[in-house]
């Protein structure tokens, strides 16, 4: 699948594959923030557009366009950001036209799991398989009379393709857990082990303290389910250490390609 970027100005936008690292996760004791695999996968689930020139922005609380003031590091420095819509919305111009394959939209949002004090990213879904239009990335102020800085090369936007209409094809249901005996059995085994593990974390010298955290989800293991399971071809697929089946498409990291010139 191709995702094509057509620059609409003299410069190619600064785009990079999103990294798994986040500053606040780096600061957690022993890096425990990275033990949450869903966070890691989300962090790297797209591409980041980077701010070219450092600046600070401030909102006075008013609804008008002039209520936001921008403060570049020096006079005459061109900025990607502006006050365009009013009502405390800071707008970044994306100098590119993106094209997805037929039937795919582009999710446009702020960098996942990278909060910014005083500003909240606004999320959009753009039909980029047909529209010959660029788009903007917008942030809304959540605090007035406070200067908020964007550094040079700081990401201001995150993009990734999504299949159009997929969410509308979903048929949501609520079922009793007991209606799926295998799943209910596995859940209870996991819940008991989780409760015991958390209790033993407070016991000096315990195995839980030595292990530090349970790795069932990270490893893709499913306690309480058989160690082997027949595949459609009839062969047995072995489980992994810890018990249960590791799904063949289980991921612990993403490897996105970088944007590069065609040819």
N, C-alpha and C positions, 0 to 999 in steps of 0.2 A: 504494500500500500504506500502511495506517495502522499507527502504533504509538501506543497510547493510554496515558497515565499518569493513574491515578486516585489522588490524594492520600488517604492514610488517616489523616492527622492534621490539625490546624488549619493547617499550613503546607504550601505546595507545595514539593516538593524543588527544590533548586537544580540545574538541569540545563542544560548547554550543549553545542553541537556541539563535538566534539574538534578542537582546532587542530592544524595541522601542526608548530608550533614545539615544541621541547624545549630546556630550559636547557642540557643538555650538548651538544646540536647547535649551539646558538648560540656555545658556547665553542670549537668546533673552528676551527682556522686557516682563514680565508677562508670560513667556513661550509661546509666541504667535506662535513659530515654530511648536508646537504640535497641533495647530488648523488646520493644513493641514492634513486631514485624509489620502490622498494618500501617503504623506511622512511617516506617522506612519506605514501604512500597509507595505510599501516597506522596511522600516527599519527592520522589524521583519520577513521578508519573506524568511527565510532560517536558516542555521546554520553557525556559525563562527568557523574557525580554529584559534587557538591562538598561538602566538609566545612563545617559551619556555624560551629563554634567551635574555636579553636586548643587543642591539648592535647599532652601528651607521655605516652607509655606505656613501661613497663619490665616485662620478664619476668625472674623470678629463676631460671629453668631448671627449675622444678618442674612436675608434671603437673596440679596442681589449678587450680580457677578463681581462687583467691586469689593465684596465682603471678604474675598480671599486675596491676600497679598503674597507675592513671590519674591524671594530674596536670593539671587544668584551670588556666587562668590565674588564676582566682579561685574562691573557695568558692561553690557554688550554681549555677555555670554548667552548663546542661544539655549533655550530650555525646551524639553519635550512636553512639559506640563503647562497647564493654563487653567484659568477659571472660565468655563464655557457655559455651563448649565445653571449656575447659581445654586442656592440652597445648600451651601457647604460641600459641593461636589468638586473635587480636584480631578482634572481630566488630563490624561496622557495621550498624546498623539502617537499612533503606531504607523510609521511611514512604510507600510507594506500592504500588499494585497495577498492574502493567503488563499490557496486553493486545495480543497480536499477532493477525494474521489466521490463519484455519485453516491448519494444516500448517506453521506457523513457530514456532520456539523463540526464546528470547532468550539470547544468549551474555552471561554475567556474569563479568567479569574485572577485573584492574587495568588502568590506563592503559597502552596499548602503548608500548614503548620508553621507559619512564620508570621506571628502577630506583630502588628506595629501599633504602638501606643498612640492613641489619639486619632487614628484613621482606621477605617474598615473598608476592605476591597469589595466592590460590587461585581457580581458575577453575571455574565451573559452567555448565551448560546447562539452562535452565528451560523447561518446557512452558507457556508463557504464553498459549496460545490457548484454554485451558479452565480452568486452575487458579485458584480464587478465593483464592489465597494470596499473601502477600508473600514476599520472600526476603531473605537477609542477604548482605553482602559480607564475606568473611573474608580475613585476612592471617595468615601464620604467622611467628613470630619465627625468625630464623636466628642471632641473637646474644643472649646473656643478659647481664643486669646492665648494660645500656646504655639510656639514655633516648632514645627515638625520637620526634620531633615530627611532628605533622600541623598544618599552618598553616590558618588560616581561608581558605576557598575553594580549598583544595588538593583535587584530584580523588582520590577513594578508590575509584571504581568506573567501569568503562566497559561500555556495553551496546550490542548491535546484533543485529538479527534474523538467524537462519540457518534455511534450509529443513530441516525435519525429515526424516531418512532419506536425505538426499542423499549423505552419505558412504558409506552402506551400498549405494548403487546403483553405486558406482565399481567397475570391473573392472580391478584393477591388472595390468600386464604388464611384462615386461622384454624388450626387443628389441635386437638389434645395431644400432648406429648406421648401419652400412653398408646396412641394409635400407631406409633412407630416403635415397636418393642426394641429393636436393635439400637435405635438412636437413644431411646429413653434409658436403656441399660448403660450405654457408653457415657451418657451425660451424668448419670448418677455416680459412676465410677470416677469420672473426672471431677465432679463437684466435691466428692469425699476427699479425693487426693489433694485438691486445691485447699480445702479447709484445713486438712492435716498439715500441709506444707506451710501455710501461713501461720498456723499455731506454732509449729516447730521453729519458725524463723526467730522467735524470741528466746529459744532455748540455747544457751551457750554450748558450743561444741557439737551441735546437732548436724545431721547430714544436710538438712535444709540450709543451714548457714553456710556450709561448705559449697553447696550447689549454687546458692544465691538466688536463683530463679528457676522456675519450671520452663522447659523448652519444648513442650509438646507441640504447640502451634508453630513455633519457629522451625522445628524439624519436620512438621507435617505428620506427626504421629497421632494416633487415635486410641488412647487407652480404652480397654474394654471391648474392642473389636478383634476379630480373628487376626492372627499374625500373617496369614496368607489368604488370598482371595482369588477365585478363578477369574481369568480374563475372558473376553468374548471368544477367544480362540481355544479356551479350555485349559491353558496352562496355568500354573499357580504363580502368582506374583508375590515375592517375599515381602514381609514387612520390614520395618527399620528398628534400630535400637529404641527401646521404650515401649514397644508394642504397637499393634495396629498397622494400618496401611498408609504409606506415604503416597499421595496422589502423584501421578506422573507429571502433571503440569504445576506442581507446587513450586512457588518461587520464594527465594530469600533475598533476591536483588533484581533490579532491572538494568538492562544494558541498552540504552537508547542511542541511536546514531545521531551524530551532530549534523547540522545543516552544512552543506558544502555546494560549491558551484556545480552545475550540471555539465556533463561532458565526459 
